Protein backbone atom coordinates (compact mmCIF):
# COMPACT_ATOMS: atom_id res chain seq x y z
CA UNK A 1 0.00 0.00 0.00
CA UNK A 2 1.39 3.43 -0.92
CA UNK A 3 1.50 6.37 1.47
CA UNK A 4 -1.22 8.08 -0.60
CA UNK A 5 -3.45 5.03 -0.22
CA UNK A 6 -2.82 4.93 3.54
CA UNK A 7 -3.75 8.60 3.93
CA UNK A 8 -6.92 8.16 1.86
CA UNK A 9 -7.86 5.15 3.98
CA UNK A 10 -7.34 7.10 7.22
CA UNK A 11 -9.49 9.97 5.91
CA UNK A 12 -12.37 7.48 5.57
CA UNK A 13 -12.34 6.98 9.35
CA UNK A 14 -14.34 10.14 9.93
CA UNK A 15 -14.12 13.89 10.43
CA UNK A 16 -11.53 13.76 13.20
CA UNK A 17 -8.92 12.31 10.84
CA UNK A 18 -9.37 15.27 8.49
CA UNK A 19 -9.04 17.63 11.46
CA UNK A 20 -5.81 15.94 12.59
CA UNK A 21 -4.43 16.16 9.05
CA UNK A 22 -5.31 19.86 8.86
CA UNK A 23 -3.65 20.55 12.23
CA UNK A 24 -0.55 18.59 11.20
CA UNK A 25 -0.15 20.63 8.01
CA UNK A 26 -0.62 23.87 9.97
CA UNK A 27 1.98 22.87 12.57
CA UNK A 28 4.44 21.77 9.87
CA UNK A 29 3.92 25.11 8.13
CA UNK A 30 4.68 26.93 11.39
CA UNK A 31 7.86 24.89 11.93
CA UNK A 32 9.02 25.58 8.38
CA UNK A 33 8.43 29.31 8.93
CA UNK A 34 10.65 29.27 12.02
CA UNK A 35 13.54 27.10 10.83
CA UNK A 36 16.37 27.77 8.39
CA UNK A 37 16.80 26.07 5.02
CA UNK A 38 19.37 23.56 6.30
CA UNK A 39 16.96 22.31 8.96
CA UNK A 40 14.12 22.03 6.42
CA UNK A 41 16.36 20.25 3.91
CA UNK A 42 17.51 17.80 6.61
CA UNK A 43 13.94 17.20 7.80
CA UNK A 44 13.08 15.66 4.43
CA UNK A 45 16.21 13.56 4.10
CA UNK A 46 18.11 16.14 2.05
CA UNK A 47 16.16 14.94 -1.00
CA UNK A 48 13.88 17.93 -1.66
CA UNK A 49 15.04 21.56 -1.80
CA UNK A 50 13.84 23.66 1.14
CA UNK A 51 12.13 26.17 -1.18
CA UNK A 52 10.08 23.39 -2.76
CA UNK A 53 9.06 22.00 0.62
CA UNK A 54 8.05 25.44 1.90
CA UNK A 55 6.05 26.19 -1.26
CA UNK A 56 4.19 22.85 -1.24
CA UNK A 57 3.36 22.94 2.47
CA UNK A 58 2.22 26.57 2.25
CA UNK A 59 -0.06 25.66 -0.66
CA UNK A 60 -1.52 22.72 1.27
CA UNK A 61 -2.08 25.01 4.27
CA UNK A 62 -3.81 27.67 2.13
CA UNK A 63 -6.01 25.01 0.54
CA UNK A 64 -7.01 23.53 3.91
CA UNK A 65 -7.50 26.94 5.54
CA UNK A 66 -8.92 29.34 2.93
CA UNK A 67 -9.34 32.91 4.13
C-alpha positions as CSV (number, residue, x, y, z in Angstrom):
1,X,0.0,0.0,0.0
2,X,1.4,3.4,-0.9
3,X,1.5,6.4,1.5
4,X,-1.2,8.1,-0.6
5,X,-3.4,5.0,-0.2
6,X,-2.8,4.9,3.5
7,X,-3.7,8.6,3.9
8,X,-6.9,8.2,1.9
9,X,-7.9,5.1,4.0
10,X,-7.3,7.1,7.2
11,X,-9.5,10.0,5.9
12,X,-12.4,7.5,5.6
13,X,-12.3,7.0,9.4
14,X,-14.3,10.1,9.9
15,X,-14.1,13.9,10.4
16,X,-11.5,13.8,13.2
17,X,-8.9,12.3,10.8
18,X,-9.4,15.3,8.5
19,X,-9.0,17.6,11.5
20,X,-5.8,15.9,12.6
21,X,-4.4,16.2,9.1
22,X,-5.3,19.9,8.9
23,X,-3.7,20.6,12.2
24,X,-0.6,18.6,11.2
25,X,-0.2,20.6,8.0
26,X,-0.6,23.9,10.0
27,X,2.0,22.9,12.6
28,X,4.4,21.8,9.9
29,X,3.9,25.1,8.1
30,X,4.7,26.9,11.4
31,X,7.9,24.9,11.9
32,X,9.0,25.6,8.4
33,X,8.4,29.3,8.9
34,X,10.6,29.3,12.0
35,X,13.5,27.1,10.8
36,X,16.4,27.8,8.4
37,X,16.8,26.1,5.0
38,X,19.4,23.6,6.3
39,X,17.0,22.3,9.0
40,X,14.1,22.0,6.4
41,X,16.4,20.3,3.9
42,X,17.5,17.8,6.6
43,X,13.9,17.2,7.8
44,X,13.1,15.7,4.4
45,X,16.2,13.6,4.1
46,X,18.1,16.1,2.1
47,X,16.2,14.9,-1.0
48,X,13.9,17.9,-1.7
49,X,15.0,21.6,-1.8
50,X,13.8,23.7,1.1
51,X,12.1,26.2,-1.2
52,X,10.1,23.4,-2.8
53,X,9.1,22.0,0.6
54,X,8.0,25.4,1.9
55,X,6.0,26.2,-1.3
56,X,4.2,22.9,-1.2
57,X,3.4,22.9,2.5
58,X,2.2,26.6,2.3
59,X,-0.1,25.7,-0.7
60,X,-1.5,22.7,1.3
61,X,-2.1,25.0,4.3
62,X,-3.8,27.7,2.1
63,X,-6.0,25.0,0.5
64,X,-7.0,23.5,3.9
65,X,-7.5,26.9,5.5
66,X,-8.9,29.3,2.9
67,X,-9.3,32.9,4.1
